[in-house]
Amino acid sequence: MSAPERPVTALGRLKIQSVRLRAAVLLAGLIAFAAHLAVTLARTESLDPTVTLIDVALAVLLLAAAYAHLRGLIHERQQHVMATLLLELTMEPERIHETAGHALALIADSGLAEAGVLAIARGGEWLPVAAYAYPDGWIDDAPRVRREPAIDSSRPLRDPATHPWGPPVIAALGQRPTVTLVPVGMPDDPIGMLLLAARRHGALRDPATLALTGRAVGAALHHAEIYEAASERERALEAQSQRHREVLAALADELRAPLSSIAGLAELAVTATTARGRRGQLLAALARSAERLQQLLNELLREDGEETAALHPVPELIDLADAVHLAEAVLRPAFMLGEQSLTLELPREPVRAYADPGHVEQVALNMLSNANRRTPMGGHVHVRVRAPDDRTTLIEFEDSGPPIAGHDRARIFEGTRGARLPAADDDLALEVARHLARLQDGRVWAEETAAGGVRFCVALPGPAVAPLRAPVGG
């Protein structure tokens, strides 16, 4: 039973083509030389030995030049074939072990080598990560090899059997093979090493092709290292995100029960009490605050189909007075404790904005909370709602707090990255308010009043924008 024929590799086909081309050049040279001698003999009826010797010398020189040129072309073509094959290594990122195995498979398919080992530098040793045509499981028990300061790929190993990884490949190939060590990466500071073996030396004696192979495999390993680090980072972030979600879920379970109890007791107290004035206002504020906390808790845990926090606004036509009344009800106890007066200037007709009601409520809460923090004991806060036109609505928060310099007013909404605010200013609340307003094509800014104070303004789209603007995230 005959042995199966080996498939012709890329370098094998190139070698066949080079042999045919050299034979064609030699045959053409011989035919040309024979024709020249025949013409000379026909014209002179004799051959001058000196002339004949000169003709032979010229023919040999021409053939030598042709052979040298062909050899250079063949080497360039050989390197091009290897570069084209190894380019596949960097087309799709893989892990280091997968890239190493893929590299050895491509080297074997090219015909450069019939067996090989790819190792990477680990401390002072070479650690094998992939092997081709070696016994199964050899890598797990591979002998340790000390990392050499330099690898000479210009000459094959004189005695492959003396190398710790040589005997298995000699046994696998069935005869004394040509074995070459190739630095992977930069020759002066390699990140790995290739041990390549073949029954016939072929391209294993071409230092340029071996150097190209080592650099290409080194680049692929470097990309694989980056890809693996990025993958590990992504997994770590996903695990961290999962832990955060679990903590939030556990926290939500712990908070729901006391929040429900507080909300129920507050509503019961509001219903049962006959108190008026501050006591009734505080009980109503307590009930509204508990309700708002439950809403915020639900929004915090709500996730869309892609498991991202539900921050996409769902705009609709709303009355801005509702958001202002909610903020005033929740924060009324804080104003009472600070003995601050709070005035709401609301028009008789509803001022409608095209925005997400939950986001607008949060913006109003943050802005009013900032005004409460800025205003000193016994100070005053004035909130005004108005609509300059049917495309714009405004909520203005004017307080009697300290002034803010002009160059800082443009930066106070950047949180800790912005201006250094007075201790009373809630820069995080302002940053969140600006972000929520921007999500629905609104804006938040601060301006100086005629009396030298500060007015914080929130602009949101008016009702005329609603038919022209699709909901964000919809």
N, C-alpha and C positions, 0 to 999 in steps of 0.2 A: 504494500500500500504506500503510495508516494506521499511525501510530506506536503502539506498545503503551501502554496506559494505565498510569499510575503507581499503585502501591498506595497506598491511603489510610493515612497515618501516624496515630499516636495524637494528636499535636497537630493534625493535619489534621481528624480526626473531631471534636475539641473545637472547632475553629474553625467547622466546619459547624453544630454544635449551637448555638454562640453566635450565629451569624448568624440561624438559625431562631428562637432565643429572642428576639432583639432585634426581629426582624420581627413576631413574635407580640405582643410588648409594644406596639410602635408601632400595629399594627392594632387591638389592644384599646383603646388610648388614643383612636384616631381614632373607633372605633365609639362609645365612651363619650361623647366630645365631641359627635359628630353627634347621638346620642340626647338629650343634654342640650339642644342647640340646638332639636331638634324639639319637645321637651316645652315648652320656654320659649315657642317660637313658637305652639304650640297653646293655651297658657294666656293669653298676652298679645296674640296676633294681631299682634305686632310685636317687633322686636329692638332693644333699647337699645344703641347703639354702645359706651357706656361699660361696660355689663355684659358685652357680648360680648368687649370687649378684656380685661376682668378674667378672664373664663373662659378666653380663649386663653392669657393669661399663666400662670394656674394650671395649665392643661394642659401647657404647656411646662415649667414647673417640676417637675411630677409626672413627666413623661417623662424629664427630665434626672436627677432623683433615681433613678428606676428604672434608667436607663442606667448611672449611676455605681455603683449597687449591683450590677448585673449584671456590670459590668467587674471589680469587686473579686472577685466570686464566680468569674469566669472565670480571673482571675489566680491565685487560690488553687487552682482545679482544675488549671490549667496546671502550677503548681509541684508539685502532688501527683502528676500524671502523670509528670513528670520524675524526682521522687524515687523513685517506684515502679519506674521503668525502671532507674535507676542503682543501685538497691539490689542488683541482680543482680551488680554488680561486686565487692561484698564478700562474696557468699555462698560462693564457692569461691576460695581463694587461687591466684594465678597469678604468673608473673614479670612484671617491669616492662613489657617490650615487649608481652607478651601482654595485660596489663591495659590498656595504652594503646590497642592495636588494638581490643579489646573495647569500650572506652569510646567511641571514635569511631563504631563500628558501632551502638551503642545510641543515640547522639545522632542519627545519620542515620535510624535506624528511628523515632525519636520524631517526626521532622519539624522539629526545632529548626534543623538545618543540613543542607545538601546536600553539603558538602565541609568538610574541616578538617584541621588539623595539631595534634598534641599534642607539646609540647617540654618538657624538664625542664632545670632550672638546672644548669649546669656551669661553675663559675668565674664569669666575667663575661659568659657567652654563654648563649643558648638552644640546646639540642641536640635536634633533632627525633628522636622515637623511633617515631612512627606517623603515617601520613597516610591520608586517605580521599578518593577521587575525584581523586587526583593521579596523574601518570604513574608507571608502574612504574620503580622504581629511583631515584625523585627524591630520597629521603631520603639515599642514599649521596653525592649531589653537591649537597645543599641548601646554599644560601648561608648564611654565618654571619650571625647576628643578635645585636647587642649587647643585653645584658640591661638593660632599662630599670628605673629605680628604682621606678616606679609604672605600673600598667596601668589605664586608664580604660575600663571596659566599659559605661559609660552611654551612649556615643555610638559609632556605627560609624565606620570610617575614612573620611575625606573622599575620599581618592583611593587605592583599593586597589592601583593599579598601581605606586605608589611604594614599597610594602612589598616587601622581597626575596622573600617567599613569595606575593605577590599575583598576578603574571602567570600562573603555571600554573593557578590556580583560575579566573581570568577566562577563560582559554582552554578550560578543562574545562567550565564552565557555559555558555559560548557567549554571554554578555552581561555587562554591568556588574553584578556582584552586590553584595549588602550584605555587608560583611566586618567582623567585630568581634573584638577581642582580649579574652580573658577570663583573669583570674588563676586559677591552679589552687592550691588550698589556702587559706591565710589571705591576704586581700587585702594586708595590710601586709607580709607576708614570704612571697610565693608560692614554692612548690617547682617550679612549672611554669607553662606558658602554653598556652592554647587559641586557635587561629585558626579561627574558624567563618565559613562563607560560605553564602549562600542567594540564589536569584533574587529572592525576595520577603522583605522584612525580617521580617515576622511576629514571632515571639518574640525575635528578635535585637535588638529594641528594648525588651525588658523586662529592666531591670537585675536585678530580684529573681530571675527565672528563671535568668539567666546566673550570678548569684552562687551560687545553689543548685547549679547544675551544676558550677561550679568547685570548690566545697567538697566535693561528692560524689566527683568525680574525684580530688581531692587526697587524700581519705581512702583511696580505693582504691589509689592509688599508694603511699601510706605503708604500707598493709598488704602490698602487693606487695614493697616494699623489705624489710620485716621477714621475709616469707616467703622471699625470695631469699637474705637473709643466713643464715636458719636452714638453708636447703637447702645453701648453700655450706659452712656449719659441719658439717652432717651428712655431706657428701661428704668433707670434710677428715678428720673423725673415722673414717669408713669406710676412707679411704686409709691413715690412720695405723694403724688396727686391722689392715688387711691387711699393712702393712709389719711390724708386730709379729709377726703369725702367720708371715710368711716368715722373720723372724729366728729365731723359736722353732724353726721346722722345720729351718733350717740349723744352729742350735745343737744340736738333738737329734741330727742326723746326725753332728755332730762329737763329741758326748759318748757316743753309743752304743758306738762301737768301743772307746775306752779303758775305759769302764765294764765292758763285756763281758770285756775282757782282765783287768781287776783282779779281777772276780768269779771268773773261771775260775782265775786264779793263786791266789787266796785259797782257793778250794775245794780245789784241788790240794794246796796247802800243808797245809790242815787234814787232808786224807786221808792225805798221805804222812808228816806229822810224827809223831813219838812224844813231842813235848814236852808237858809238863804245866804247870800253874800259870799264871803270867802270860803266857808266850809263847803257849800254846795258847788262852788266853782272848782275847788280842789278835788272833790269826789268825781266830778264830771271829767276833769283833766286826767285823773287816775284811770278811769274807765277807758277814755280815748287813747291814752298812752299804752295801756295793756293791749288794746285792739291793734294799735299800730305796730307794737312789737311782734304780735302774732303774724301780721301781714309781712313784715320784714323777714321773719324767720322762714315763712313759706317761700318768699321770693329768693332767699339765699339758697335754699335747698332745691328750688325748681331748676331742672335742667332740660335742654332741648334734645333733639334726636342725636346730636353729635357729642353729647355729654359735656357741653360747655355751659357756663353760667348764663342764665337767661337775662342778659343785659340789653337785648335788642328791643328798642321801643316799639310799641304798638300804638301809633297815634290815633286819636279820635278828637272830636270837638268836645271840649270841656270848659267849665266855668272856672276861671282863675280864682274867684272868690272862695270856692270850695277848698282849694289847696291852702289859701291864706287862713281860712277859718280853722282848718285842721291843725296847721302849725301853731296858731294862737292858742288853741285848746290844749295841745300837748305841752307847750312851753309856758303856759300861764303860771304854774307854780314857781318856775325860775324867776319870772318877772316880779312875782309877789315877794319872794325872798330877797330880791335885790331892791325892793321898793322903787321899781322902775315903772314909769307909765308907758303904756302901749296904745297907740292910736291907729285904727284901721280906717283908711279913706277908700271906700268902695263905691263905685257908681251905682245908680239905681238899676240901670239895665245891665244884664250879664255881659261880662267881657270874655268872649270865647276865644280859646286858643286851640290850634291843631297840634296836639302833643299827647304823650303817654301820661295818663293821670297819675300812676304810681311814681314815675320819675319827677313829675312836676311837684308832687307832694314832698318828695325827698329834697328837692331843690329848695322849696319854701322853708322846710324844717331847718336845713343847713344854714340858709341865709339868715333866718330869724335867730337861730342859735348863735351865729357869729355876732349879730347885733346885740344880743343879750350879754355876751362875753365882753364886747367892746365898751358897752355903756357902763359908766360908774354908778355907784349907789345913788338913788334918787334921780337918775338921768331919765331921758325920754327917747323913745323909739317911735318913728312914724312910718307906716307901711301904706303905700299907695298903689292901686291897680288902675291902669288906664290903657286905652287903645289909641295911639296916634293916628292910625289908619286901619283899613280892613285887612292889611297884610302883616301887621306887627302888633303885638301886645306886650305890655311892660308891667313888671312888678318892681317897685322901688322901695328899698329899705334904707331909711335915713335915721342915723343915731347921733347921740351927743358925745360919742367917744372921741379919743385923741385923733388928730389929723394924721394923714399918711402922705409922705413926700411924693411929689409927682413922679420921680423916677422909680419909686417902689410900687406905685399903683398899677403899673403895667406888669408887675411880676408877682404880685401877692397871690395869684391863683396857681402858682407852680409848686406849691407844697414846700418841702424841705429844699428843693432845688432853686426856689425863688428868693425873694427878698427876705431879709431878717425882720420879721414882724414884731410888734410889741407883744408882750406876754399874753394880753387879752385876746389877740386875734387867733381865730381857729383856722389856720392855713390849710389843714387837711380837709375840713368841711368845705372850704371855698374851692379847693381843687376838685373834690367830688362833684360839687354843684356845677362847676364849669364843664366837667366831662359829661354829665348827664344832659346838660343843656345842649352841648355840641352834638350829641347823638341824634337830636331831632332838629338840627339846623338852627339852633338858638345860640345865644352867647350871653356871657356874664362879664361885667366890668365894674370898675369903681371910678367915681368922679368927685370932684370937689364941689361943695355947696357954696351958696353965696355967703353964708356965715362962717366959712372956713372949715366946716365939717366934711364928712364923707358920706356919699350916697352910693349904695350898691344896687346895680340895676340888672334885671334878668329880662332878656328879650326872647320871645317865642313866636313862632309863625301864627298869623291870624287866620280867620276862617276863609279868607279869599285864597289861601294857599292850598287848602284841603283838596279841591278837585284836581289840582295840578301836580300833587306830590304823592307818590306811592309810599306806603308805610315802609320804614326802614326794617330790613330783615324779613319782609314779607315776600 
